[in-house]
Amino acid sequence: MDKLIAFLKEKKITEVECVISDMTGIARGKITPVDKFLSEKGMRLPESVLLQTVTGDLIDEETRYDLLDDAEIDFNCVPDENAVFLLPWTVEATAQVIHDCNDIMGNPIELSPRNALKKVLALYAEKGWEPIIAPEMEFYLTSRSDDHDLPLKPPLGRSGRPEAGRQSFSIDAANEYDPLFEDMYEWCEAQGLDIDTLIHEDGPAQMEINFSHGTPLSLADQVFVFKRTLREAALKHNVCATFMAKPVTDQPGSAMHIHQSVLDKKSGKNIFTQEDGTESPLFFGYIGGLQRYVPELIPLMAPNVNSFRRFLPGTSAPVNLEWGEENRTCGLRIPQSSPQNRRIENRIPGADSNCYLAIAASLLCGYLGMVEKLKPSVPVKGRTNENRSQNMNNLPLTLEEALATMEESDICKEYLGEAFTRGFVAVKQAELENFRRVVSSWEREFFLLSV
């Protein structure tokens, strides 16, 4: 705690937001005066917090009490002194501290998404490997509206006009929102978020932020904090920022592409590359693992009903698990690079996924492919077949199918835990049930006077 205490004193922090990530990726926790935080050295939360849905509901009682203590006890939240971030938008000097979730005996709680990622990283550590990742986060800026039945619209830019049509890689279109992005970059720098390039993506007011490469836990924490930071910057400028996978009809969806490689901890060399600079068997095994196991773990990369709208035919998102060099039509792209920087880009995860879980799932698939010495398919040259019925590599077509597959997954239960698997599936099934109860504007438009 010495490092954390020194930080709080140096920055003259008066208030601390103690947070954890729930299954959805929502920051949950408590806000406390800094003196109380230092005296208590953490916080306690009810176990049920980890099984809340995106609507704030809890899962069904039978599953809940099977996974949690009948007395609905608290668990301990322990601050991670390497996960402390300033909140530049607050009036008082405030720090956000990400906590780990432990039971009363000090053991990691299986239902915690951050603990799930730590579990996977421990597998790599046992082999003397260190995974390196670089996430790319896509998002839309939209006009503010309190009517959820109205389609989202691009906000007005500096010119006083909204974007019309697609403006992929346009500098002028990105500059329309310069005041917002200046705040975003300033706030990210104050928080130590290692963001790199800003790109205007395909959709109207759709952008992408790239993170510099680094270790998975640190990058997951940064993405977790970045989402909140961007939303706050957008609200300051009277617009909204959304990480929904498919927020706008007939426009591209938003992804969280994850570039990933693995280093040998002793030598620092990339294990995807042999001494002569060619691809190693471990490189091919990693690809094979993604192809074999992503279908079982895809709810961790596409966790919502809306996630699967991003995979509809004709969209820019890959609907396959093919791989190829410099091929963006493949779900698994191999970017051009030097041998030491050889990496794999997983283009399947959506921007709406919980960053801890999407990263954990991708790394777990690759790990299993390496230890099981799996072989990938033949790399694709040119465009992949976009016909879902012919080229899905067993990817589930709907959230219902995806959850059923994950529920039966032996590798999910073995490596992430049976309680985690049951808890995650239960949360998403509860959300799915809530979704089914809502009558959509599409149904009213086409069924109201026609059936």
C-alpha positions in Angstrom: 0.0 0.0 0.0 3.0 2.3 0.3 3.0 3.2 -3.4 -0.8 3.9 -3.3 -0.5 6.0 -0.1 2.3 8.1 -1.7 0.2 8.6 -4.8 -2.8 9.8 -2.9 -0.8 12.2 -0.8 1.3 13.6 -3.8 -1.9 14.3 -5.8 -3.7 15.7 -2.7 -6.6 13.3 -3.2 -9.6 14.0 -1.0 -12.0 11.3 -2.4 -11.5 7.8 -3.6 -13.8 5.8 -5.9 -13.3 2.1 -5.0 -14.4 0.1 -8.0 -14.6 -3.4 -9.4 -15.9 -4.7 -12.8 -19.1 -6.7 -12.9 -19.8 -9.3 -15.6 -21.0 -6.6 -18.1 -18.0 -4.3 -17.4 -19.9 -1.8 -15.4 -17.9 -0.1 -12.6 -19.5 -0.9 -9.3 -18.3 0.1 -5.8 -18.2 2.9 -3.3 -17.1 6.5 -3.1 -15.3 7.3 0.2 -13.2 10.1 1.8 -9.5 9.5 1.4 -9.0 9.2 5.2 -11.6 6.4 5.5 -10.1 4.7 2.5 -6.6 4.7 4.0 -7.9 3.5 7.4 -10.0 0.6 5.9 -7.5 -0.3 3.1 -10.3 -1.6 0.9 -14.1 -2.1 1.0 -16.7 -4.8 1.3 -19.5 -5.5 -1.2 -22.3 -8.1 -1.3 -21.5 -11.1 -3.4 -24.6 -10.6 -5.5 -23.0 -7.5 -7.1 -21.0 -9.8 -9.3 -24.2 -11.4 -10.7 -26.1 -8.2 -11.6 -27.4 -7.8 -15.1 -27.0 -4.7 -17.3 -30.4 -3.6 -16.2 -29.5 -3.9 -12.5 -31.6 -7.1 -12.0 -30.3 -10.2 -10.3 -30.3 -13.7 -11.8 -32.9 -16.3 -10.8 -32.9 -17.2 -7.1 -32.2 -20.9 -7.6 -29.0 -20.3 -9.4 -28.0 -17.3 -7.3 -28.3 -19.2 -4.0 -26.5 -22.2 -5.6 -23.6 -20.0 -6.4 -23.6 -17.6 -3.4 -23.8 -18.0 0.3 -27.4 -18.3 1.5 -26.8 -15.4 3.9 -25.9 -13.0 1.1 -22.5 -12.3 2.7 -20.0 -9.6 1.7 -16.7 -10.2 0.0 -13.5 -8.3 0.5 -12.3 -5.8 -2.2 -8.5 -5.3 -2.0 -7.0 -2.2 -3.8 -4.4 -2.8 -6.5 -1.8 -0.1 -6.1 -0.9 -0.6 -9.8 -4.4 0.3 -10.9 -4.9 3.8 -9.6 -6.2 6.5 -11.9 -7.0 10.2 -11.4 -10.4 11.4 -12.4 -9.7 14.7 -14.1 -13.4 15.6 -14.7 -14.4 15.7 -11.0 -14.6 18.9 -8.9 -12.8 17.5 -6.0 -9.4 15.8 -6.4 -10.6 12.2 -6.9 -8.8 8.9 -7.6 -10.3 5.7 -9.0 -8.8 2.6 -7.5 -9.5 -0.8 -9.1 -9.9 -3.6 -6.5 -9.5 -7.3 -6.6 -12.3 -9.5 -5.2 -11.4 -12.0 -2.5 -13.4 -14.1 -0.1 -13.0 -13.8 3.7 -10.1 -16.3 3.6 -8.3 -14.1 1.0 -8.9 -16.4 -1.9 -9.8 -14.9 -5.3 -13.5 -15.0 -6.1 -14.2 -17.0 -9.2 -17.0 -14.8 -10.4 -14.8 -11.7 -10.7 -13.9 -10.9 -14.4 -10.5 -9.5 -13.4 -9.7 -12.7 -11.5 -10.7 -14.6 -14.6 -8.0 -12.8 -16.6 -5.5 -13.3 -13.8 -6.2 -17.1 -13.9 -5.4 -17.2 -17.6 -2.2 -15.1 -17.1 -1.1 -17.6 -14.4 -1.2 -20.4 -17.1 1.2 -18.4 -19.2 3.5 -17.6 -16.3 3.8 -21.3 -15.5 5.2 -21.9 -19.0 7.6 -18.9 -18.7 5.6 -17.0 -21.3 4.4 -13.4 -21.2 1.5 -12.4 -23.5 1.6 -8.9 -25.0 -1.6 -7.2 -26.4 -2.7 -4.0 -28.0 -6.4 -3.3 -28.1 -8.2 -1.2 -30.7 -11.4 0.4 -29.5 -14.1 1.5 -31.9 -17.0 3.7 -30.8 -19.7 6.1 -32.1 -20.4 9.7 -31.1 -24.1 10.4 -31.2 -26.5 13.2 -30.4 -28.2 13.1 -27.0 -31.7 11.8 -26.9 -34.1 10.5 -24.2 -36.3 8.7 -26.6 -35.0 5.2 -27.0 -37.3 4.5 -30.0 -35.6 7.1 -32.1 -32.6 6.0 -34.2 -29.3 7.4 -33.1 -27.9 10.4 -35.1 -24.4 11.8 -35.5 -23.9 14.9 -33.4 -23.2 18.4 -34.8 -19.5 19.1 -35.3 -17.6 22.4 -35.2 -19.2 23.3 -38.6 -22.6 23.1 -37.1 -23.5 20.2 -39.4 -23.8 16.4 -38.7 -21.8 14.0 -40.8 -23.5 12.7 -44.0 -22.3 9.4 -45.3 -19.2 7.5 -44.4 -15.9 9.2 -43.9 -13.4 6.4 -43.4 -9.9 7.8 -42.3 -11.0 11.4 -43.0 -8.9 13.9 -41.0 -11.4 16.7 -41.5 -14.3 14.6 -40.3 -12.3 13.7 -37.1 -11.4 17.3 -36.6 -15.1 18.2 -36.4 -14.9 16.9 -32.8 -11.5 18.4 -31.9 -12.6 20.0 -28.6 -13.9 16.7 -27.3 -10.8 14.8 -28.4 -8.5 17.4 -26.9 -10.2 16.8 -23.5 -10.1 13.1 -24.0 -6.3 13.1 -24.8 -5.6 15.4 -21.9 -7.6 13.3 -19.4 -6.1 10.1 -20.7 -2.6 11.5 -20.2 -3.4 12.6 -16.7 -4.5 9.1 -16.0 -1.5 7.4 -17.6 -3.6 5.7 -20.2 -1.3 4.7 -23.1 -3.5 5.6 -26.0 -1.9 6.1 -29.4 -3.7 6.8 -32.7 -7.1 8.3 -33.3 -8.8 7.2 -36.5 -12.1 8.1 -38.1 -13.8 4.7 -38.9 -16.3 3.9 -41.6 -19.6 4.9 -39.9 -20.8 8.5 -39.4 -19.0 9.9 -36.3 -17.5 6.4 -35.7 -14.0 6.6 -34.4 -11.2 4.2 -33.2 -8.6 4.7 -30.5 -5.5 2.4 -30.6 -3.7 1.5 -27.4 0.1 1.0 -27.3 1.1 -2.6 -26.7 1.6 -3.8 -23.2 0.8 -6.5 -20.6 -2.8 -7.8 -20.6 -3.9 -6.9 -17.0 -2.6 -3.3 -17.3 -4.3 -2.9 -20.8 -7.6 -4.4 -19.5 -7.5 -1.9 -16.6 -6.8 0.9 -19.1 -9.7 0.0 -21.4 -12.0 -0.3 -18.4 -11.0 3.3 -17.4 -11.0 4.6 -20.9 -14.6 3.8 -21.6 -15.7 5.8 -18.7 -13.3 8.7 -19.5 -14.6 9.0 -23.1 -18.2 9.0 -22.0 -17.4 11.8 -19.5 -15.6 13.8 -22.2 -18.5 13.4 -24.6 -21.1 14.5 -22.0 -19.0 17.6 -21.3 -19.5 18.5 -25.0 -23.2 17.6 -24.9 -22.9 14.4 -27.0 -22.9 10.7 -26.2 -20.2 8.1 -26.8 -21.3 4.5 -27.2 -19.5 1.2 -27.3 -22.5 -0.7 -28.4 -21.5 -3.4 -31.0 -24.2 -2.3 -33.5 -25.7 1.1 -32.5 -26.8 2.3 -35.9 -28.9 0.4 -38.5 -27.1 -0.2 -41.8 -23.8 1.2 -40.5 -20.7 -0.8 -39.5 -20.5 -2.2 -36.0 -17.9 -1.4 -33.4 -15.2 -3.9 -32.4 -12.4 -4.3 -29.9 -9.7 -5.8 -32.1 -7.0 -7.4 -29.9 -3.5 -7.7 -31.3 -1.6 -10.4 -29.4 1.8 -12.0 -29.3 3.8 -14.0 -26.6 7.3 -13.4 -25.3 9.6 -15.8 -23.6 10.1 -14.2 -20.2 13.8 -15.1 -19.9 15.0 -14.1 -23.4 12.4 -11.5 -24.2 12.0 -13.0 -27.7 8.7 -13.5 -29.5 7.9 -17.2 -29.3 5.8 -16.9 -32.5 9.1 -16.5 -34.4 12.0 -19.0 -34.9 15.7 -18.2 -35.0 15.6 -17.9 -38.8 12.8 -15.4 -38.7 10.0 -17.8 -39.9 6.8 -18.6 -38.1 7.2 -21.0 -35.2 5.0 -24.1 -34.4 3.7 -22.1 -31.4 2.5 -19.4 -33.8 0.4 -21.9 -35.8 -0.8 -23.6 -32.6 -2.0 -20.2 -31.3 -4.1 -19.7 -34.4 -5.3 -23.2 -34.3 -6.4 -22.7 -30.7 -8.4 -19.6 -31.6 -10.1 -21.4 -34.5 -10.9 -24.4 -32.3 -12.1 -22.7 -29.1 -13.5 -19.3 -29.9 -16.9 -20.8 -30.7 -17.1 -22.2 -27.2 -16.1 -18.9 -25.6 -17.6 -16.3 -27.9 -20.2 -15.0 -25.4 -17.1 -13.5 -23.6 -16.3 -11.6 -26.9 -19.9 -11.0 -28.0 -21.9 -10.9 -24.8 -25.2 -9.2 -25.8 -28.1 -9.6 -28.1 -26.9 -6.5 -29.9 -23.4 -8.1 -30.3 -24.6 -10.5 -32.9 -26.1 -7.8 -35.1 -22.5 -6.8 -35.8 -22.0 -10.2 -37.6 -24.8 -9.8 -40.1 -23.9 -10.4 -43.7 -22.7 -7.4 -45.7 -21.2 -5.7 -42.6 -17.6 -4.9 -42.3 -17.2 -7.3 -39.3 -15.7 -10.7 -40.1 -18.1 -13.6 -39.8 -15.5 -16.3 -39.8 -12.5 -17.7 -38.0 -10.3 -17.9 -41.1 -6.8 -16.4 -41.0 -4.6 -14.6 -43.5 -1.8 -12.2 -43.8 -2.9 -8.5 -44.1 -6.5 -9.8 -44.7 -9.2 -7.8 -42.9 -11.9 -10.0 -44.2 -10.6 -12.8 -41.9 -11.6 -13.0 -38.3 -7.9 -13.7 -37.5 -5.6 -11.2 -39.3 -1.8 -11.4 -39.4 -0.5 -7.8 -39.7 2.6 -7.2 -41.6 5.5 -6.8 -39.2 9.1 -7.7 -38.4 9.8 -11.2 -37.1 10.2 -10.0 -33.5 6.8 -8.1 -33.7 4.9 -11.0 -35.3 1.4 -11.0 -33.9 -2.2 -12.1 -34.4 -5.1 -9.7 -34.5 -8.4 -11.2 -33.2 -11.1 -9.2 -35.0 -14.1 -11.1 -33.4 -14.6 -9.3 -30.0 -17.1 -6.4 -29.9 -16.5 -3.0 -28.3 -19.4 -3.9 -26.0 -17.5 -6.9 -24.4 -16.1 -6.8 -20.9 -12.4 -6.1 -21.7 -11.2 -8.4 -18.9 -13.2 -11.3 -20.2 -12.6 -10.8 -24.0 -8.9 -10.6 -23.4 -9.0 -13.6 -21.1 -11.0 -15.7 -23.6 -8.7 -14.8 -26.5 -5.5 -15.6 -24.6 -7.0 -18.8 -23.2 -7.9 -20.1 -26.7 -4.4 -19.3 -28.0 -2.8 -20.9 -24.9 -4.7 -24.2 -25.4 -3.8 -24.2 -29.1 -0.1 -24.0 -28.2 -0.1 -26.6 -25.5 -2.2 -29.0 -27.5 -0.1 -28.3 -30.6 -3.2 -27.7 -32.8 -2.9 -27.1 -36.5 -4.7 -24.1 -38.2 -6.5 -24.2 -41.5 -4.9 -23.1 -44.7 -4.5 -19.3 -44.7 -6.9 -17.4 -46.9 -5.8 -15.2 -49.8 -8.3 -12.7 -51.1 -11.8 -12.2 -49.7 -13.3 -14.9 -47.5 -16.7 -16.3 -48.3 -19.2 -14.0 -46.5 -22.0 -16.6 -46.7 -22.7 -17.3 -43.0 -24.2 -20.8 -43.8 -20.9 -21.9 -45.5 -18.2 -20.0 -43.6 -18.9 -19.6 -39.9 -16.3 -22.1 -38.6 -19.0 -23.3 -36.2 -19.5 -19.8 -34.8 -22.9 -19.5 -33.1 -25.4 -17.4 -35.0 -27.3 -16.1 -32.0 -26.7 -15.2 -28.3 -29.0 -18.1 -27.3 -26.9 -20.6 -29.3 -23.7 -19.1 -28.0 -24.7 -19.3 -24.4 -25.9 -22.9 -24.8 -22.5 -23.8 -26.3 -20.6 -22.0 -23.5 -22.7 -23.7 -20.8 -21.6 -27.1 -22.1 -17.9 -26.0 -22.6 -15.5 -28.3 -20.6 -12.6 -25.9 -21.2 -14.5 -22.9 -19.8 -15.4 -24.9 -16.7 -11.9 -26.3 -16.3 -9.9 -23.1 -16.8 -12.3 -20.2 -15.8 -14.2 -22.3 -13.3 -17.6 -23.9 -13.1 -19.0 -21.2 -10.9 -17.8 -18.5 -13.3 -19.3 -20.3 -16.3 -22.7 -20.8 -14.6 -22.7 -17.3 -13.2 -21.9 -15.6 -16.5 -24.4 -17.7 -18.5 -27.1 -17.0 -15.9 -26.5 -13.2 -16.1 -26.7 -13.2 -19.9 -29.8 -15.4 -19.9 -31.5 -13.1 -17.5 -30.7 -10.1 -19.8 -31.9 -12.1 -22.8 -35.2 -12.8 -21.0 -35.6 -9.1 -20.3 -34.9 -8.3 -24.0 -37.6 -10.8 -25.1 -40.2 -8.9 -23.1 -39.8 -5.7 -25.0 -41.9 -4.9 -28.0 -39.7 -3.2 -30.6 -40.5 -0.3 -32.9 -39.9 -2.6 -35.9 -42.7 -4.9 -34.7 -45.1 -1.9 -34.2 -44.2 -0.5 -37.6 -44.8 -3.7 -39.6 -47.3 -5.7 -37.6 -49.6 -3.0 -36.1 -52.0 -2.8 -39.1 -50.8 -5.7 -41.2 -51.5 -8.9 -39.4 
